[in-house]
Amino acid sequence: MFVETKKGADALEYFLHQENYPASSIHGDRSQREREEALKTFRIGRTPILVATAVCVGGVGLGDSMVVFAMSRHQKQLSEATVYLI
């Protein structure tokens, strides 16, 4: 899931954990070790939801295909997100 801000990435990851969805997040304020761990757990399926800032994920290879949910700060519900299959 792409979000606009680092704070938004952290908040959405926290919300998903509260709702019992396995998620991790990645953004520029995370250490390199934290970013690598988030990508690792995403790739192996331990955390099938990866929340990220769009700038952060731009150059990261995440596999052959993935589903991306793009949300803006004006959208209040996941059902309003734009969904892409990449």
TORZA-133237 format. One record per residue (C-alpha): residue number from 1; residue in three letters; chain; x, y, z. Coordinates in pm, 1 decimal, padded with zeros to 6 digits. Example, Ala and Ser with C-alpha at 12.3 -4.5 7.8 and 13.67 -1.06 7.14 Angstrom:
TORZA-133237
    k    r  c        px        py        pz
    1  ala  A   01230.0  -00450.0   00780.0
    2  ser  A   01367.0  -00106.0   00714.0
//
This chain:
TORZA-133237
    k    r  c        px        py        pz
    1  met  A   00000.0   00000.0   00000.0
    2  phe  A   00140.9   00337.5  -00093.6
    3  val  A   00077.3   00636.8   00129.9
    4  glu  A   00191.1   00995.9   00097.9
    5  thr  A   00381.7   01043.0   00423.7
    6  lys  A   00617.1   00856.4   00655.4
    7  lys  A   00382.0   00926.4   00944.2
    8  gly  A   00096.5   00784.6   00736.8
    9  ala  A   00295.0   00466.9   00669.1
   10  asp  A   00358.1   00416.0   01039.8
   11  ala  A  -00003.6   00492.4   01130.0
   12  leu  A  -00145.8   00253.2   00870.5
   13  glu  A   00093.1  -00024.2   00976.3
   14  tyr  A  -00015.4   00026.3   01339.5
   15  phe  A  -00384.9   00022.7   01241.8
   16  leu  A  -00342.6  -00296.8   01039.2
   17  his  A  -00167.4  -00465.9   01333.5
   18  gln  A  -00451.7  -00357.5   01562.8
   19  glu  A  -00694.8  -00522.0   01319.6
   20  asn  A  -00481.8  -00841.4   01315.7
   21  tyr  A  -00347.3  -00797.8   00961.5
   22  pro  A   00020.9  -00892.2   00926.2
   23  ala  A   00189.2  -00581.2   00786.2
   24  ser  A   00521.0  -00403.7   00775.0
   25  ser  A   00614.8  -00056.9   00658.0
   26  ile  A   00907.0   00102.3   00481.5
   27  his  A   01006.4   00466.5   00443.2
   28  gly  A   01304.8   00697.5   00449.0
   29  asp  A   01317.4   00741.2   00828.1
   30  arg  A   01375.1   00367.4   00880.9
   31  ser  A   01728.0   00237.6   00917.5
   32  gln  A   01872.1   00029.1   00635.2
   33  arg  A   01840.9  -00280.0   00856.0
   34  glu  A   01472.0  -00206.1   00924.0
   35  arg  A   01401.1  -00151.6   00553.6
   36  glu  A   01576.9  -00475.9   00458.7
   37  glu  A   01386.9  -00669.0   00726.4
   38  ala  A   01051.7  -00526.4   00608.9
   39  leu  A   01127.5  -00627.1   00249.6
   40  lys  A   01245.1  -00972.1   00359.1
   41  thr  A   00930.8  -01047.1   00559.8
   42  phe  A   00718.7  -00920.0   00269.4
   43  arg  A   00898.4  -01135.6   00010.7
   44  ile  A   00872.0  -01454.5   00217.4
   45  gly  A   00506.2  -01387.0   00298.1
   46  arg  A   00532.6  -01340.2   00673.4
   47  thr  A   00391.1  -00988.7   00630.7
   48  pro  A   00196.7  -00995.6   00302.7
   49  ile  A   00101.0  -00629.2   00340.4
   50  leu  A   00374.9  -00372.2   00283.5
   51  val  A   00291.6  -00009.7   00357.3
   52  ala  A   00530.4   00236.8   00196.3
   53  thr  A   00576.5   00589.7   00081.9
   54  ala  A   00564.5   00602.3  -00297.0
   55  val  A   00909.3   00763.5  -00314.6
   56  cys  A   01062.1   00486.9  -00104.8
   57  val  A   00934.0   00195.5  -00308.8
   58  gly  A   00997.0   00351.9  -00649.5
   59  gly  A   01323.3   00163.8  -00708.7
   60  val  A   01261.1  -00151.9  -00506.1
   61  gly  A   01201.8  -00478.8  -00689.1
   62  leu  A   00931.1  -00676.7  -00513.4
   63  gly  A   00895.0  -00977.7  -00739.2
   64  asp  A   00718.0  -01070.6  -01060.1
   65  ser  A   00385.2  -00910.2  -00976.9
   66  met  A   00208.0  -00743.9  -00691.0
   67  val  A  -00113.5  -00566.9  -00605.2
   68  val  A  -00074.1  -00201.0  -00512.2
   69  phe  A  -00329.0   00007.2  -00324.5
   70  ala  A  -00265.2   00379.5  -00375.2
   71  met  A  -00436.5   00613.9  -00132.0
   72  ser  A  -00424.5   00988.9  -00089.6
   73  arg  A  -00470.0   01176.7   00235.0
   74  his  A  -00818.2   01274.8   00119.3
   75  gln  A  -00935.8   00914.6   00103.3
   76  lys  A  -01066.0   00795.5   00437.3
   77  gln  A  -01133.3   00428.0   00361.5
   78  leu  A  -00942.3   00151.0   00190.3
   79  ser  A  -01243.8   00098.8  -00038.5
   80  glu  A  -01165.2   00440.7  -00192.1
   81  ala  A  -00811.7   00337.3  -00289.4
   82  thr  A  -00696.9   00294.4  -00645.6
   83  val  A  -00587.6  -00065.9  -00708.2
   84  tyr  A  -00316.6  -00162.6  -00956.5
   85  leu  A  -00182.2  -00505.0  -01055.9
   86  ile  A   00181.9  -00464.0  -01147.4
//
